[in-house]
Amino acid sequence: MRTLVIIAHPDLQASRINRSWAEELQAQENVTIHSLYGIYPDGAIDVRREQQLLDSHDRIIFQYPLYWYSTPSLLKQWFDQVLELGWAYGPGGEHLSGKEIGIAISTGGPADSYQPGAYNLFTLHDYTKPIQALAYHVLASYLPPFILNDARNVTDEQLAASRKAYIEHLATAQPVALEIVQ
């Protein structure tokens, strides 16, 4: 299975977590690393190039630090421009149908701060619902997220363990049923 990891970190070289994960991923077969901020520092996204990349992979992972309970802005812009009507969804838009979509995120807060009524008010599951909905809308399967919490306090040992766990996650993750509450 060919995996495309789209990294959306505004300063990947300064990032301890996301840079470390990217370095680990570079050693993996059948994994393409694609750093949006590195390729598009001016924000001018080459939509056709991005769509060709998506077409040539079976699994797409969006890797990013959780910024203000969402994705970094260039990734949102990427969604808006690349996932076009007639290409990603709607009539003729079956390019992502049957593919797998997942996320790998790091958070600044500890896991227990992402609970109802806690510091961040909601669960990480709640904050990742837009990506789940995106997968559903483009007829892709959604993979369970890979999450590393409390990034500011991760030890070197924990970071090394997360690198290995991330690779294992990519190798073994199976699509999950989307929870649709009416």
Secondary structure as GFF3:
##gff-version 3
##sequence-region A 1 182
A	DSSP	beta_strand	3	7	.	.	.	ID=ss1
A	DSSP	three_ten_helix	12	14	.	.	.	ID=ss2
A	DSSP	alpha_helix	16	26	.	.	.	ID=ss3
A	DSSP	beta_strand	31	35	.	.	.	ID=ss4
A	DSSP	alpha_helix	36	39	.	.	.	ID=ss5
A	DSSP	alpha_helix	47	55	.	.	.	ID=ss6
A	DSSP	beta_strand	59	65	.	.	.	ID=ss7
A	DSSP	alpha_helix	73	82	.	.	.	ID=ss8
A	DSSP	beta_strand	100	106	.	.	.	ID=ss9
A	DSSP	three_ten_helix	111	113	.	.	.	ID=ss10
A	DSSP	alpha_helix	124	127	.	.	.	ID=ss11
A	DSSP	alpha_helix	129	137	.	.	.	ID=ss12
A	DSSP	beta_strand	141	142	.	.	.	ID=ss13
A	DSSP	beta_strand	146	148	.	.	.	ID=ss14
A	DSSP	three_ten_helix	151	153	.	.	.	ID=ss15
A	DSSP	alpha_helix	156	172	.	.	.	ID=ss16
###
